């Protein structure tokens, strides 16, 4: 029986708990993009993965509420604040609603609040800042839900896949997901074999051919 897209998405999200941004990027650098945004996890859950549902705002809660209402189950809501100094665009009520609606997580390229509450809610939340000053404005409706967000020249389009962990944030275009996933699982298997051999007493220098490389006799074998 052929695997459905829904089954694949579930498998990918589960596998990311064993993988990480580093392995996905190492496995297929040409198909993955490092997003140069500084995000910090605000909850006990350190990893996030799923199709992204982006929205653009300017310290205005209305686009955030519109996007939350429209975001499909299993997606990652990505809020891009264009204001230089972000007010809090999500707090415990917003996160409660996102979790209840079956989203995979929330990324705010801006500020969130209510950290003491949301950190124990069992729902991944990443942001680049924290403030108790809430965004009170709700005036400018978004012209596009979802939107395409441009970060440092990189287009973050709806339903592209986004991954976040303690190492950073990674973007993979939807059309490349199966290719990257297959390569990442192969890499993980090789790395696991390497870890087991080291744990069994073999030296990393021998496994990667360090001494022959230094002597100019061979290339390094270790690529991870």
FIKOLZA-1660 file (N, C-alpha, C; in steps of 0.1 Angstrom, whole numbers, plus 5000, padded with zeros to 4 digits):
% residues 224
   i   px   py   pz ch aa at
   1 5008 4988 5000  A  X  N
   1 5000 5000 5000  A  X CA
   1 5009 5012 5000  A  X  C
   2 5006 5022 4991  A  X  N
   2 5014 5034 4990  A  X CA
   2 5011 5043 5002  A  X  C
   3 5022 5049 5007  A  X  N
   3 5021 5058 5018  A  X CA
   3 5014 5071 5014  A  X  C
   4 5005 5075 5022  A  X  N
   4 4998 5088 5019  A  X CA
   4 5006 5099 5024  A  X  C
   5 5003 5112 5020  A  X  N
   5 5010 5123 5024  A  X CA
   5 5008 5126 5039  A  X  C
   6 4996 5122 5044  A  X  N
   6 4993 5124 5058  A  X CA
   6 5002 5114 5066  A  X  C
   7 5003 5102 5062  A  X  N
   7 5011 5092 5068  A  X CA
   7 5026 5097 5068  A  X  C
   8 5030 5102 5057  A  X  N
   8 5044 5107 5056  A  X CA
   8 5047 5118 5065  A  X  C
   9 5037 5128 5066  A  X  N
   9 5039 5139 5075  A  X CA
   9 5040 5134 5090  A  X  C
  10 5032 5125 5094  A  X  N
  10 5032 5119 5107  A  X CA
  10 5046 5113 5110  A  X  C
  11 5051 5105 5100  A  X  N
  11 5063 5098 5101  A  X CA
  11 5075 5108 5102  A  X  C
  12 5074 5118 5094  A  X  N
  12 5085 5128 5094  A  X CA
  12 5085 5136 5108  A  X  C
  13 5074 5139 5113  A  X  N
  13 5074 5146 5126  A  X CA
  13 5079 5137 5137  A  X  C
  14 5076 5124 5137  A  X  N
  14 5081 5115 5147  A  X CA
  14 5096 5113 5145  A  X  C
  15 5100 5112 5133  A  X  N
  15 5114 5109 5131  A  X CA
  15 5123 5121 5135  A  X  C
  16 5118 5133 5134  A  X  N
  16 5125 5145 5138  A  X CA
  16 5129 5145 5152  A  X  C
  17 5122 5137 5160  A  X  N
  17 5126 5136 5175  A  X CA
  17 5139 5128 5176  A  X  C
  18 5142 5120 5166  A  X  N
  18 5154 5112 5166  A  X CA
  18 5165 5119 5158  A  X  C
  19 5161 5128 5149  A  X  N
  19 5170 5135 5140  A  X CA
  19 5173 5149 5146  A  X  C
  20 5172 5159 5138  A  X  N
  20 5175 5172 5143  A  X CA
  20 5178 5181 5131  A  X  C
  21 5179 5194 5133  A  X  N
  21 5182 5203 5122  A  X CA
  21 5196 5200 5116  A  X  C
  22 5205 5196 5125  A  X  N
  22 5219 5193 5120  A  X CA
  22 5219 5182 5110  A  X  C
  23 5213 5171 5114  A  X  N
  23 5213 5159 5105  A  X CA
  23 5205 5161 5092  A  X  C
  24 5194 5168 5093  A  X  N
  24 5186 5171 5081  A  X CA
  24 5195 5180 5071  A  X  C
  25 5202 5189 5077  A  X  N
  25 5210 5198 5068  A  X CA
  25 5222 5191 5063  A  X  C
  26 5229 5183 5071  A  X  N
  26 5240 5175 5067  A  X CA
  26 5237 5165 5056  A  X  C
  27 5225 5160 5057  A  X  N
  27 5221 5149 5048  A  X CA
  27 5218 5154 5034  A  X  C
  28 5213 5167 5033  A  X  N
  28 5209 5172 5019  A  X CA
  28 5210 5187 5020  A  X  C
  29 5223 5192 5020  A  X  N
  29 5225 5206 5021  A  X CA
  29 5219 5214 5009  A  X  C
  30 5219 5208 4998  A  X  N
  30 5214 5215 4986  A  X CA
  30 5199 5217 4986  A  X  C
  31 5192 5209 4995  A  X  N
  31 5177 5210 4995  A  X CA
  31 5172 5216 5009  A  X  C
  32 5181 5220 5017  A  X  N
  32 5177 5226 5030  A  X CA
  32 5183 5240 5032  A  X  C
  33 5176 5248 5039  A  X  N
  33 5181 5262 5040  A  X CA
  33 5181 5266 5055  A  X  C
  34 5192 5271 5059  A  X  N
  34 5193 5276 5073  A  X CA
  34 5187 5290 5074  A  X  C
  35 5177 5291 5083  A  X  N
  35 5171 5304 5085  A  X CA
  35 5178 5312 5095  A  X  C
  36 5184 5323 5091  A  X  N
  36 5192 5331 5101  A  X CA
  36 5183 5340 5109  A  X  C
  37 5176 5334 5118  A  X  N
  37 5168 5341 5128  A  X CA
  37 5171 5335 5141  A  X  C
  38 5172 5344 5151  A  X  N
  38 5175 5340 5165  A  X CA
  38 5163 5337 5173  A  X  C
  39 5160 5324 5174  A  X  N
  39 5148 5320 5182  A  X CA
  39 5152 5311 5194  A  X  C
  40 5144 5312 5204  A  X  N
  40 5147 5305 5217  A  X CA
  40 5134 5297 5220  A  X  C
  41 5135 5285 5224  A  X  N
  41 5124 5277 5228  A  X CA
  41 5119 5283 5242  A  X  C
  42 5106 5284 5243  A  X  N
  42 5100 5290 5256  A  X CA
  42 5093 5279 5264  A  X  C
  43 5094 5267 5260  A  X  N
  43 5087 5256 5267  A  X CA
  43 5097 5245 5269  A  X  C
  44 5092 5234 5276  A  X  N
  44 5100 5223 5279  A  X CA
  44 5102 5214 5266  A  X  C
  45 5094 5217 5256  A  X  N
  45 5096 5209 5243  A  X CA
  45 5106 5216 5234  A  X  C
  46 5117 5210 5231  A  X  N
  46 5128 5216 5224  A  X CA
  46 5128 5215 5209  A  X  C
  47 5118 5207 5204  A  X  N
  47 5118 5205 5189  A  X CA
  47 5104 5207 5183  A  X  C
  48 5105 5212 5171  A  X  N
  48 5092 5216 5164  A  X CA
  48 5094 5212 5149  A  X  C
  49 5084 5206 5143  A  X  N
  49 5085 5203 5129  A  X CA
  49 5071 5202 5123  A  X  C
  50 5069 5208 5111  A  X  N
  50 5057 5207 5104  A  X CA
  50 5056 5216 5092  A  X  C
  51 5045 5215 5084  A  X  N
  51 5043 5225 5073  A  X CA
  51 5039 5238 5079  A  X  C
  52 5045 5249 5074  A  X  N
  52 5044 5262 5080  A  X CA
  52 5032 5270 5074  A  X  C
  53 5026 5277 5083  A  X  N
  53 5015 5286 5080  A  X CA
  53 5019 5300 5084  A  X  C
  54 5024 5308 5075  A  X  N
  54 5030 5321 5079  A  X CA
  54 5019 5333 5079  A  X  C
  55 5022 5343 5087  A  X  N
  55 5014 5355 5087  A  X CA
  55 5024 5366 5090  A  X  C
  56 5021 5378 5084  A  X  N
  56 5029 5390 5086  A  X CA
  56 5020 5400 5094  A  X  C
  57 5027 5406 5104  A  X  N
  57 5020 5417 5112  A  X CA
  57 5029 5428 5116  A  X  C
  58 5024 5438 5121  A  X  N
  58 5032 5450 5126  A  X CA
  58 5027 5454 5140  A  X  C
  59 5030 5445 5149  A  X  N
  59 5025 5447 5163  A  X CA
  59 5010 5448 5164  A  X  C
  60 5003 5441 5155  A  X  N
  60 4989 5441 5154  A  X CA
  60 4984 5427 5156  A  X  C
  61 4975 5425 5166  A  X  N
  61 4970 5412 5169  A  X CA
  61 4960 5406 5158  A  X  C
  62 4954 5415 5150  A  X  N
  62 4944 5410 5141  A  X CA
  62 4949 5400 5131  A  X  C
  63 4960 5402 5124  A  X  N
  63 4965 5392 5115  A  X CA
  63 4969 5379 5123  A  X  C
  64 4973 5380 5135  A  X  N
  64 4977 5368 5143  A  X CA
  64 4964 5360 5146  A  X  C
  65 4953 5366 5149  A  X  N
  65 4941 5359 5152  A  X CA
  65 4935 5353 5139  A  X  C
  66 4936 5361 5128  A  X  N
  66 4932 5356 5115  A  X CA
  66 4939 5343 5112  A  X  C
  67 4952 5343 5113  A  X  N
  67 4960 5332 5109  A  X CA
  67 4958 5320 5119  A  X  C
  68 4956 5322 5131  A  X  N
  68 4953 5312 5141  A  X CA
  68 4940 5305 5137  A  X  C
  69 4930 5313 5133  A  X  N
  69 4917 5307 5129  A  X CA
  69 4918 5299 5117  A  X  C
  70 4927 5303 5107  A  X  N
  70 4928 5296 5094  A  X CA
  70 4938 5285 5094  A  X  C
  71 4947 5284 5103  A  X  N
  71 4958 5274 5103  A  X CA
  71 4952 5260 5104  A  X  C
  72 4956 5251 5094  A  X  N
  72 4951 5238 5094  A  X CA
  72 4957 5229 5105  A  X  C
  73 4950 5219 5110  A  X  N
  73 4956 5210 5119  A  X CA
  73 4969 5204 5114  A  X  C
  74 4978 5203 5123  A  X  N
  74 4991 5197 5120  A  X CA
  74 5001 5207 5114  A  X  C
  75 4998 5220 5113  A  X  N
  75 5007 5230 5108  A  X CA
  75 5014 5237 5119  A  X  C
  76 5024 5245 5115  A  X  N
  76 5032 5253 5124  A  X CA
  76 5028 5268 5121  A  X  C
  77 5023 5275 5130  A  X  N
  77 5019 5289 5128  A  X CA
  77 5032 5297 5130  A  X  C
  78 5035 5305 5120  A  X  N
  78 5047 5314 5120  A  X CA
  78 5043 5328 5119  A  X  C
  79 5045 5336 5130  A  X  N
  79 5042 5350 5130  A  X CA
  79 5054 5358 5128  A  X  C
  80 5054 5366 5117  A  X  N
  80 5065 5375 5114  A  X CA
  80 5061 5389 5117  A  X  C
  81 5068 5394 5128  A  X  N
  81 5065 5408 5132  A  X CA
  81 5074 5417 5125  A  X  C
  82 5069 5427 5118  A  X  N
  82 5077 5436 5110  A  X CA
  82 5082 5449 5118  A  X  C
  83 5076 5450 5130  A  X  N
  83 5080 5461 5139  A  X CA
  83 5094 5459 5144  A  X  C
  84 5101 5470 5145  A  X  N
  84 5115 5469 5151  A  X CA
  84 5115 5465 5165  A  X  C
  85 5106 5469 5173  A  X  N
  85 5105 5466 5187  A  X CA
  85 5092 5459 5189  A  X  C
  86 5093 5446 5192  A  X  N
  86 5080 5437 5192  A  X CA
  86 5074 5438 5206  A  X  C
  87 5061 5440 5205  A  X  N
  87 5052 5437 5217  A  X CA
  87 5048 5422 5216  A  X  C
  88 5043 5418 5227  A  X  N
  88 5039 5403 5228  A  X CA
  88 5027 5400 5219  A  X  C
  89 5030 5391 5209  A  X  N
  89 5019 5387 5200  A  X CA
  89 5013 5374 5203  A  X  C
  90 5017 5368 5214  A  X  N
  90 5011 5355 5218  A  X CA
  90 5014 5354 5233  A  X  C
  91 5004 5348 5240  A  X  N
  91 5005 5345 5254  A  X CA
  91 4998 5332 5257  A  X  C
  92 4994 5330 5270  A  X  N
  92 4989 5317 5274  A  X CA
  92 4976 5314 5267  A  X  C
  93 4967 5324 5265  A  X  N
  93 4954 5322 5259  A  X CA
  93 4956 5318 5244  A  X  C
  94 4965 5325 5237  A  X  N
  94 4967 5322 5223  A  X CA
  94 4973 5308 5221  A  X  C
  95 4983 5305 5230  A  X  N
  95 4989 5292 5229  A  X CA
  95 4979 5281 5233  A  X  C
  96 4970 5283 5242  A  X  N
  96 4960 5273 5246  A  X CA
  96 4951 5270 5234  A  X  C
  97 4948 5281 5227  A  X  N
  97 4939 5279 5215  A  X CA
  97 4947 5272 5204  A  X  C
  98 4959 5275 5202  A  X  N
  98 4967 5268 5191  A  X CA
  98 4968 5253 5194  A  X  C
  99 4971 5250 5207  A  X  N
  99 4972 5236 5211  A  X CA
  99 4958 5229 5209  A  X  C
 100 4948 5235 5213  A  X  N
 100 4934 5230 5212  A  X CA
 100 4930 5227 5197  A  X  C
 101 4935 5236 5189  A  X  N
 101 4932 5234 5174  A  X CA
 101 4940 5224 5167  A  X  C
 102 4950 5218 5174  A  X  N
 102 4958 5207 5168  A  X CA
 102 4969 5212 5160  A  X  C
 103 4974 5224 5163  A  X  N
 103 4986 5228 5156  A  X CA
 103 4999 5221 5162  A  X  C
 104 5009 5221 5154  A  X  N
 104 5022 5214 5158  A  X CA
 104 5030 5223 5166  A  X  C
 105 5028 5236 5165  A  X  N
 105 5037 5245 5173  A  X CA
 105 5035 5260 5168  A  X  C
 106 5042 5269 5175  A  X  N
 106 5041 5283 5172  A  X CA
 106 5055 5289 5172  A  X  C
 107 5058 5296 5161  A  X  N
 107 5070 5304 5160  A  X CA
 107 5066 5319 5159  A  X  C
 108 5072 5327 5168  A  X  N
 108 5069 5341 5167  A  X CA
 108 5083 5348 5165  A  X  C
 109 5085 5353 5153  A  X  N
 109 5097 5361 5150  A  X CA
 109 5094 5375 5156  A  X  C
 110 5094 5376 5169  A  X  N
 110 5090 5387 5177  A  X CA
 110 5089 5383 5191  A  X  C
 111 5080 5389 5199  A  X  N
 111 5079 5386 5213  A  X CA
 111 5067 5378 5217  A  X  C
 112 5068 5370 5228  A  X  N
 112 5057 5363 5234  A  X CA
 112 5057 5367 5249  A  X  C
 113 5047 5362 5256  A  X  N
 113 5047 5365 5271  A  X CA
 113 5041 5353 5278  A  X  C
 114 5038 5355 5291  A  X  N
 114 5033 5344 5300  A  X CA
 114 5041 5332 5300  A  X  C
 115 5054 5334 5300  A  X  N
 115 5064 5323 5300  A  X CA
 115 5062 5313 5311  A  X  C
 116 5059 5318 5323  A  X  N
 116 5058 5309 5335  A  X CA
 116 5046 5300 5333  A  X  C
 117 5036 5303 5325  A  X  N
 117 5025 5295 5322  A  X CA
 117 5027 5286 5310  A  X  C
 118 5031 5291 5299  A  X  N
 118 5032 5283 5287  A  X CA
 118 5043 5273 5287  A  X  C
 119 5053 5275 5296  A  X  N
 119 5065 5266 5296  A  X CA
 119 5060 5252 5300  A  X  C
 120 5049 5250 5307  A  X  N
 120 5044 5237 5311  A  X CA
 120 5032 5233 5304  A  X  C
 121 5029 5238 5293  A  X  N
 121 5017 5235 5286  A  X CA
 121 5018 5223 5276  A  X  C
 122 5031 5218 5274  A  X  N
 122 5033 5207 5265  A  X CA
 122 5030 5211 5250  A  X  C
 123 5034 5223 5247  A  X  N
 123 5032 5227 5233  A  X CA
 123 5044 5236 5229  A  X  C
 124 5051 5233 5218  A  X  N
 124 5063 5240 5214  A  X CA
 124 5061 5254 5210  A  X  C
 125 5068 5263 5216  A  X  N
 125 5067 5278 5213  A  X CA
 125 5081 5283 5212  A  X  C
 126 5084 5289 5201  A  X  N
 126 5097 5296 5199  A  X CA
 126 5095 5310 5196  A  X  C
 127 5104 5319 5201  A  X  N
 127 5103 5333 5198  A  X CA
 127 5117 5339 5199  A  X  C
 128 5118 5352 5194  A  X  N
 128 5132 5358 5196  A  X CA
 128 5132 5367 5207  A  X  C
 129 5121 5370 5214  A  X  N
 129 5121 5379 5226  A  X CA
 129 5109 5376 5235  A  X  C
 130 5110 5382 5246  A  X  N
 130 5099 5381 5256  A  X CA
 130 5096 5394 5262  A  X  C
 131 5083 5398 5264  A  X  N
 131 5079 5410 5271  A  X CA
 131 5065 5408 5276  A  X  C
 132 5063 5414 5288  A  X  N
 132 5049 5414 5293  A  X CA
 132 5040 5424 5286  A  X  C
 133 5045 5433 5278  A  X  N
 133 5038 5444 5271  A  X CA
 133 5030 5437 5259  A  X  C
 134 5017 5436 5261  A  X  N
 134 5010 5429 5250  A  X CA
 134 5007 5439 5239  A  X  C
 135 5006 5433 5227  A  X  N
 135 5001 5441 5215  A  X CA
 135 4986 5443 5216  A  X  C
 136 4983 5456 5218  A  X  N
 136 4969 5459 5220  A  X CA
 136 4961 5463 5207  A  X  C
 137 4969 5466 5197  A  X  N
 137 4963 5470 5184  A  X CA
 137 4957 5458 5177  A  X  C
 138 4945 5460 5172  A  X  N
 138 4938 5450 5163  A  X CA
 138 4930 5458 5153  A  X  C
 139 4938 5464 5143  A  X  N
 139 4932 5472 5133  A  X CA
 139 4933 5468 5119  A  X  C
 140 4946 5464 5115  A  X  N
 140 4949 5461 5101  A  X CA
 140 4948 5447 5098  A  X  C
 141 4937 5443 5091  A  X  N
 141 4935 5429 5087  A  X CA
 141 4946 5425 5077  A  X  C
 142 4950 5413 5077  A  X  N
 142 4960 5408 5068  A  X CA
 142 4954 5407 5054  A  X  C
 143 4962 5411 5044  A  X  N
 143 4958 5410 5030  A  X CA
 143 4959 5396 5025  A  X  C
 144 4968 5388 5032  A  X  N
 144 4970 5374 5027  A  X CA
 144 4971 5365 5039  A  X  C
 145 4962 5355 5040  A  X  N
 145 4963 5344 5050  A  X CA
 145 4962 5331 5043  A  X  C
 146 4972 5323 5043  A  X  N
 146 4986 5326 5048  A  X CA
 146 4993 5335 5038  A  X  C
 147 5005 5340 5043  A  X  N
 147 5013 5349 5035  A  X CA
 147 5026 5342 5032  A  X  C
 148 5034 5348 5023  A  X  N
 148 5047 5344 5020  A  X CA
 148 5057 5354 5027  A  X  C
 149 5065 5349 5036  A  X  N
 149 5074 5357 5044  A  X CA
 149 5088 5356 5038  A  X  C
 150 5095 5367 5037  A  X  N
 150 5108 5368 5031  A  X CA
 150 5118 5371 5043  A  X  C
 151 5127 5362 5045  A  X  N
 151 5137 5363 5056  A  X CA
 151 5151 5363 5049  A  X  C
 152 5157 5375 5050  A  X  N
 152 5171 5376 5044  A  X CA
 152 5172 5370 5030  A  X  C
 153 5162 5374 5022  A  X  N
 153 5161 5370 5008  A  X CA
 153 5156 5356 5006  A  X  C
 154 5152 5349 5016  A  X  N
 154 5147 5335 5015  A  X CA
 154 5132 5335 5017  A  X  C
 155 5124 5329 5007  A  X  N
 155 5110 5329 5008  A  X CA
 155 5105 5317 5016  A  X  C
 156 5097 5321 5026  A  X  N
 156 5091 5311 5035  A  X CA
 156 5076 5310 5030  A  X  C
 157 5073 5300 5022  A  X  N
 157 5060 5299 5016  A  X CA
 157 5051 5289 5023  A  X  C
 158 5038 5292 5023  A  X  N
 158 5029 5283 5030  A  X CA
 158 5031 5268 5026  A  X  C
 159 5031 5260 5036  A  X  N
 159 5032 5245 5035  A  X CA
 159 5046 5241 5032  A  X  C
 160 5056 5250 5031  A  X  N
 160 5070 5245 5032  A  X CA
 160 5072 5239 5046  A  X  C
 161 5082 5231 5048  A  X  N
 161 5084 5225 5061  A  X CA
 161 5094 5233 5069  A  X  C
 162 5091 5235 5081  A  X  N
 162 5100 5242 5090  A  X CA
 162 5103 5234 5102  A  X  C
 163 5116 5234 5106  A  X  N
 163 5121 5226 5117  A  X CA
 163 5129 5236 5127  A  X  C
 164 5127 5234 5139  A  X  N
 164 5134 5242 5149  A  X CA
 164 5138 5233 5161  A  X  C
 165 5150 5235 5166  A  X  N
 165 5155 5228 5178  A  X CA
 165 5165 5238 5184  A  X  C
 166 5173 5232 5194  A  X  N
 166 5182 5241 5201  A  X CA
 166 5194 5246 5192  A  X  C
 167 5196 5239 5180  A  X  N
 167 5206 5243 5171  A  X CA
 167 5202 5254 5162  A  X  C
 168 5189 5257 5160  A  X  N
 168 5185 5267 5150  A  X CA
 168 5172 5263 5143  A  X  C
 169 5170 5270 5132  A  X  N
 169 5158 5268 5124  A  X CA
 169 5161 5265 5110  A  X  C
 170 5154 5255 5104  A  X  N
 170 5157 5250 5091  A  X CA
 170 5145 5250 5082  A  X  C
 171 5146 5254 5070  A  X  N
 171 5135 5254 5060  A  X CA
 171 5138 5244 5049  A  X  C
 172 5128 5236 5046  A  X  N
 172 5128 5226 5035  A  X CA
 172 5116 5228 5026  A  X  C
 173 5118 5231 5013  A  X  N
 173 5106 5232 5004  A  X CA
 173 5099 5219 5004  A  X  C
 174 5086 5220 5003  A  X  N
 174 5077 5208 5004  A  X CA
 174 5081 5198 4993  A  X  C
 175 5084 5202 4981  A  X  N
 175 5087 5192 4971  A  X CA
 175 5100 5184 4973  A  X  C
 176 5108 5189 4983  A  X  N
 176 5121 5181 4985  A  X CA
 176 5120 5173 4998  A  X  C
 177 5108 5173 5005  A  X  N
 177 5108 5167 5018  A  X CA
 177 5111 5152 5018  A  X  C
 178 5106 5144 5009  A  X  N
 178 5108 5130 5008  A  X CA
 178 5122 5127 5006  A  X  C
 179 5129 5134 4997  A  X  N
 179 5143 5132 4994  A  X CA
 179 5151 5135 5006  A  X  C
 180 5149 5146 5013  A  X  N
 180 5157 5149 5024  A  X CA
 180 5155 5139 5036  A  X  C
 181 5142 5135 5037  A  X  N
 181 5139 5126 5048  A  X CA
 181 5147 5112 5046  A  X  C
 182 5146 5108 5034  A  X  N
 182 5153 5095 5031  A  X CA
 182 5168 5096 5033  A  X  C
 183 5174 5107 5029  A  X  N
 183 5188 5109 5031  A  X CA
 183 5192 5111 5046  A  X  C
 184 5183 5118 5053  A  X  N
 184 5186 5120 5067  A  X CA
 184 5185 5107 5075  A  X  C
 185 5176 5098 5072  A  X  N
 185 5175 5085 5079  A  X CA
 185 5187 5077 5076  A  X  C
 186 5192 5077 5064  A  X  N
 186 5205 5070 5060  A  X CA
 186 5216 5075 5068  A  X  C
 187 5217 5088 5069  A  X  N
 187 5228 5095 5077  A  X CA
 187 5227 5091 5092  A  X  C
 188 5215 5091 5097  A  X  N
 188 5213 5087 5111  A  X CA
 188 5218 5073 5114  A  X  C
 189 5215 5064 5105  A  X  N
 189 5219 5050 5106  A  X CA
 189 5234 5049 5106  A  X  C
 190 5241 5056 5098  A  X  N
 190 5255 5056 5097  A  X CA
 190 5261 5062 5110  A  X  C
 191 5255 5073 5115  A  X  N
 191 5260 5079 5127  A  X CA
 191 5258 5070 5139  A  X  C
 192 5247 5063 5139  A  X  N
 192 5244 5054 5151  A  X CA
 192 5254 5043 5151  A  X  C
 193 5257 5038 5139  A  X  N
 193 5267 5027 5138  A  X CA
 193 5281 5032 5143  A  X  C
 194 5284 5045 5140  A  X  N
 194 5296 5051 5145  A  X CA
 194 5297 5052 5160  A  X  C
 195 5286 5057 5165  A  X  N
 195 5285 5059 5180  A  X CA
 195 5287 5045 5187  A  X  C
 196 5280 5035 5182  A  X  N
 196 5282 5022 5188  A  X CA
 196 5296 5016 5187  A  X  C
 197 5303 5019 5176  A  X  N
 197 5317 5014 5175  A  X CA
 197 5326 5022 5185  A  X  C
 198 5323 5035 5186  A  X  N
 198 5331 5043 5196  A  X CA
 198 5328 5038 5210  A  X  C
 199 5315 5036 5213  A  X  N
 199 5312 5031 5226  A  X CA
 199 5318 5017 5229  A  X  C
 200 5320 5009 5218  A  X  N
 200 5326 4996 5219  A  X CA
 200 5341 4996 5221  A  X  C
 201 5347 5008 5221  A  X  N
 201 5361 5009 5223  A  X CA
 201 5370 5014 5212  A  X  C
 202 5364 5015 5200  A  X  N
 202 5372 5020 5188  A  X CA
 202 5374 5035 5190  A  X  C
 203 5386 5039 5185  A  X  N
 203 5389 5054 5186  A  X CA
 203 5384 5061 5173  A  X  C
 204 5379 5073 5176  A  X  N
 204 5374 5081 5165  A  X CA
 204 5385 5084 5155  A  X  C
 205 5397 5086 5159  A  X  N
 205 5408 5089 5150  A  X CA
 205 5411 5078 5141  A  X  C
 206 5409 5065 5145  A  X  N
 206 5411 5054 5136  A  X CA
 206 5399 5053 5127  A  X  C
 207 5387 5055 5131  A  X  N
 207 5375 5054 5123  A  X CA
 207 5375 5064 5112  A  X  C
 208 5380 5076 5114  A  X  N
 208 5380 5087 5104  A  X CA
 208 5393 5087 5096  A  X  C
 209 5403 5079 5100  A  X  N
 209 5416 5079 5093  A  X CA
 209 5424 5092 5095  A  X  C
 210 5424 5097 5107  A  X  N
 210 5430 5109 5111  A  X CA
 210 5445 5109 5107  A  X  C
 211 5452 5098 5112  A  X  N
 211 5467 5098 5110  A  X CA
 211 5471 5097 5096  A  X  C
 212 5464 5090 5088  A  X  N
 212 5467 5089 5073  A  X CA
 212 5464 5102 5067  A  X  C
 213 5454 5109 5071  A  X  N
 213 5451 5122 5065  A  X CA
 213 5461 5133 5069  A  X  C
 214 5466 5133 5081  A  X  N
 214 5476 5142 5085  A  X CA
 214 5489 5139 5078  A  X  C
 215 5492 5126 5075  A  X  N
 215 5504 5122 5068  A  X CA
 215 5503 5124 5053  A  X  C
 216 5491 5129 5048  A  X  N
 216 5489 5131 5034  A  X CA
 216 5487 5119 5026  A  X  C
 217 5483 5108 5032  A  X  N
 217 5481 5095 5025  A  X CA
 217 5467 5092 5021  A  X  C
 218 5457 5098 5027  A  X  N
 218 5443 5095 5024  A  X CA
 218 5434 5107 5029  A  X  C
 219 5422 5106 5024  A  X  N
 219 5412 5116 5028  A  X CA
 219 5406 5112 5041  A  X  C
 220 5400 5121 5048  A  X  N
 220 5392 5118 5060  A  X CA
 220 5380 5110 5057  A  X  C
 221 5377 5099 5065  A  X  N
 221 5366 5091 5062  A  X CA
 221 5353 5096 5069  A  X  C
 222 5355 5103 5079  A  X  N
 222 5344 5107 5088  A  X CA
 222 5338 5120 5082  A  X  C
 223 5325 5120 5079  A  X  N
 223 5319 5132 5073  A  X CA
 223 5308 5138 5081  A  X  C
 224 5304 5132 5092  A  X  N
 224 5293 5137 5100  A  X CA
 224 5298 5149 5109  A  X  C
% end
